[in-house]
Amino acid sequence: MNQEHISSAFDRDLEAIQALMVKMGGLVEAAILDGSKAVTTRDVELAENVRKGDKVIDDLEERINEEAARTIALRAPVSSDLRVVLSVLKLSASLERIGDYARNLAKRTEVLAELRPVSGPDKALKRMAKEVQRMLKDTLDAYVRRDAALAEDVRQRDEEVDEMYNALFREFLTFMMEDPRNITACMHLHFIAKNVERMGDLVTNMAEQVIYVVTGEMPDDGRPKSDETAFISGET
């Protein structure tokens, strides 16, 4: 088998794997939006659909892992080609984790539906989730287009998500202090907000991986972080 044929076969394999990853990304984007909508509208049926959809996301990650392993074994890619294949594995792993967080949003919907409603945070939660979804879309676009500048833009926008989370955290504290009957619902809403903030962190990690694919180097400067609640919420 000549080198040209091997290269052509590798390109086809890589294109197929990347197509699976992009498909997986689209499903995760939908899960973020549907999960947040289920929470803010207390839509138990939509929440159940998000939970069921997570299985499809998990199956796609498993298929990507299998196809990537097969490609590495058969084509023995080196240098930048190997870097691209490994990047798909890392990106799909992050997508799977983001899907898990979306599922966690859905899981709390049924509980929230039975609790005394807390007016105020729903719009902010929805806006925060929408920003994370946009970041994910831009990261996937940056990967397809090999656009390091767009990936860096996503990386910087994580600070906005952190600021949204901090504002929500303070709002939850206010609601709980004003009326103890809000405590249970606010605790659930806080965990939801924290899950969305973690999604933003994972998307930012993906953006850094895109920069690595394009430039061959990981960003060496620390990205902005504005989550000031770790010492209160027990996060490290």
C-alpha positions in Angstrom: 0.0 0.0 0.0 1.6 3.3 -1.1 1.9 6.3 1.1 -0.6 8.3 -0.9 -3.3 5.7 -0.5 -2.6 5.5 3.3 -2.9 9.3 3.6 -6.2 9.3 1.6 -7.6 6.5 3.8 -6.6 8.3 7.0 -8.3 11.5 5.7 -11.5 9.6 5.1 -11.3 8.0 8.5 -10.6 11.3 10.2 -13.5 13.0 8.4 -15.9 10.4 9.5 -14.7 10.6 13.2 -14.9 14.4 13.1 -18.5 14.2 11.7 -19.5 12.0 14.6 -18.0 14.5 17.0 -19.8 17.4 15.4 -23.1 15.4 15.5 -22.5 14.7 19.2 -21.8 18.4 19.8 -25.2 19.3 18.2 -27.0 16.9 20.5 -25.2 18.4 23.6 -26.1 21.9 22.5 -29.7 20.9 22.4 -29.5 19.1 25.8 -28.1 22.3 27.3 -31.0 24.4 26.0 -33.7 21.8 26.7 -32.3 21.1 30.1 -32.4 24.7 31.1 -35.9 25.2 29.6 -37.2 22.2 31.5 -35.8 23.7 34.7 -37.2 27.2 34.2 -40.6 26.0 33.0 -40.8 23.0 35.3 -41.5 20.9 32.2 -41.1 17.3 33.6 -41.8 15.7 30.2 -39.1 17.7 28.5 -36.7 16.9 31.3 -37.4 13.2 30.8 -36.5 13.6 27.1 -33.2 15.2 28.0 -32.4 12.3 30.4 -33.2 9.7 27.7 -31.2 11.7 25.1 -28.1 11.4 27.2 -27.8 7.7 26.3 -27.5 8.7 22.6 -24.7 11.1 23.5 -22.9 8.4 25.5 -23.2 5.9 22.6 -21.7 8.4 20.2 -18.7 9.0 22.5 -18.2 5.2 22.7 -18.4 5.0 18.9 -15.9 7.8 18.5 -13.5 6.1 20.9 -13.7 2.9 18.9 -13.3 4.6 15.5 -10.3 6.6 16.8 -8.6 3.6 18.2 -9.1 1.7 15.0 -7.7 4.6 12.9 -4.7 4.9 15.1 -4.1 1.1 14.9 -4.6 0.9 11.1 -3.1 4.2 9.9 -0.4 4.8 12.5 -0.7 8.6 12.2 2.2 10.7 13.5 2.9 14.3 14.3 0.0 16.7 13.5 -2.3 13.9 12.3 -2.0 12.0 15.6 -2.6 15.3 17.4 -5.9 15.8 15.6 -7.1 12.3 16.3 -6.3 12.6 20.0 -8.0 16.0 20.1 -11.2 14.4 18.9 -11.0 12.0 21.8 -10.5 14.8 24.3 -13.3 16.9 22.8 -15.8 14.1 22.8 -14.9 13.3 26.4 -15.7 16.9 27.4 -18.9 16.8 25.4 -20.0 13.6 27.2 -19.4 15.3 30.6 -21.4 18.4 29.5 -24.2 16.1 28.5 -24.1 14.6 32.0 -24.5 18.1 33.5 -27.4 18.7 31.2 -28.9 15.5 32.4 -28.4 16.7 36.0 -30.4 19.8 35.2 -33.2 17.6 34.0 -33.1 15.4 37.1 -33.8 18.3 39.4 -36.8 19.5 37.3 -39.2 17.0 38.9 -38.2 18.1 42.4 -38.5 21.8 41.6 -41.9 21.2 40.1 -43.1 20.1 43.6 -41.5 23.0 45.5 -42.7 26.5 46.2 -41.7 28.6 43.2 -38.9 31.2 43.6 -39.5 34.2 41.3 -36.5 35.8 39.8 -33.7 33.4 39.0 -35.3 31.6 36.0 -34.5 34.2 33.4 -30.9 34.5 34.6 -30.4 30.7 34.6 -31.8 30.5 31.0 -29.5 33.3 29.9 -26.5 31.7 31.4 -27.2 28.3 29.8 -27.8 30.1 26.5 -24.4 31.7 26.7 -22.7 28.3 27.4 -24.5 26.8 24.4 -23.3 29.7 22.2 -19.8 29.1 23.5 -20.0 25.5 22.6 -21.3 26.2 19.1 -18.5 28.6 18.5 -15.9 26.1 19.8 -17.2 23.5 17.4 -17.2 26.0 14.6 -13.6 27.0 15.5 -12.6 23.3 15.4 -14.1 22.7 12.0 -12.6 26.0 10.6 -9.3 25.6 12.5 -9.9 29.1 13.8 -7.7 29.7 16.8 -8.9 33.3 17.2 -12.5 32.2 17.6 -11.4 29.6 20.1 -9.6 32.3 22.1 -12.7 34.4 22.0 -14.6 31.6 23.6 -11.9 31.1 26.2 -12.2 34.7 27.3 -16.0 34.6 27.5 -15.9 32.0 30.3 -15.4 35.0 32.6 -18.9 36.2 31.7 -20.4 32.9 32.6 -18.6 33.0 36.0 -19.9 36.5 36.6 -23.5 35.3 35.8 -23.0 32.5 38.3 -21.7 34.8 41.0 -24.7 37.1 40.6 -27.1 34.2 40.8 -25.3 32.8 43.9 -25.8 36.2 45.7 -29.4 36.3 44.5 -30.0 32.8 46.0 -28.5 33.9 49.3 -30.8 36.9 49.4 -33.9 34.9 48.7 -33.0 32.4 51.4 -32.4 35.1 54.0 -35.6 36.9 53.1 -37.8 33.8 53.4 -36.6 30.5 54.9 -39.3 28.7 52.8 -37.1 29.4 49.8 -34.1 27.5 51.1 -34.8 24.1 49.6 -35.7 25.4 46.1 -32.8 27.8 46.1 -30.4 25.0 47.1 -31.6 23.0 44.1 -31.3 26.1 41.8 -27.8 26.8 43.1 -26.7 23.3 42.2 -28.2 23.8 38.7 -26.4 27.1 38.3 -23.1 25.5 39.4 -23.6 22.7 36.8 -24.0 25.3 34.1 -20.9 27.1 35.3 -19.0 23.8 35.1 -20.3 23.3 31.5 -18.7 26.6 30.7 -15.4 25.4 32.2 -15.5 22.3 30.0 -16.3 24.3 26.9 -13.3 26.5 27.7 -11.1 23.5 28.0 -12.4 22.4 24.6 -11.5 25.9 23.1 -8.0 25.5 24.5 -7.8 22.1 22.8 -8.8 23.7 19.5 -6.0 26.2 19.9 -3.6 23.3 20.5 -4.8 21.6 17.3 -4.3 24.7 15.2 -1.1 26.0 16.7 0.6 23.0 18.3 0.7 24.8 21.6 -1.6 25.1 24.6 -2.4 28.6 25.8 0.3 29.5 28.4 -1.5 32.3 30.1 -4.1 31.6 32.8 -7.6 32.2 31.6 -9.8 34.7 33.5 -11.8 33.1 36.3 -14.4 35.0 38.3 -16.1 32.3 40.4 -15.8 33.7 43.9 -18.1 31.2 45.6 -15.9 28.1 45.9 -15.0 28.8 49.6 -18.7 29.0 50.4 -20.2 26.2 48.2 -17.5 23.7 49.1 -16.0 23.6 45.5 -12.3 23.5 45.0 
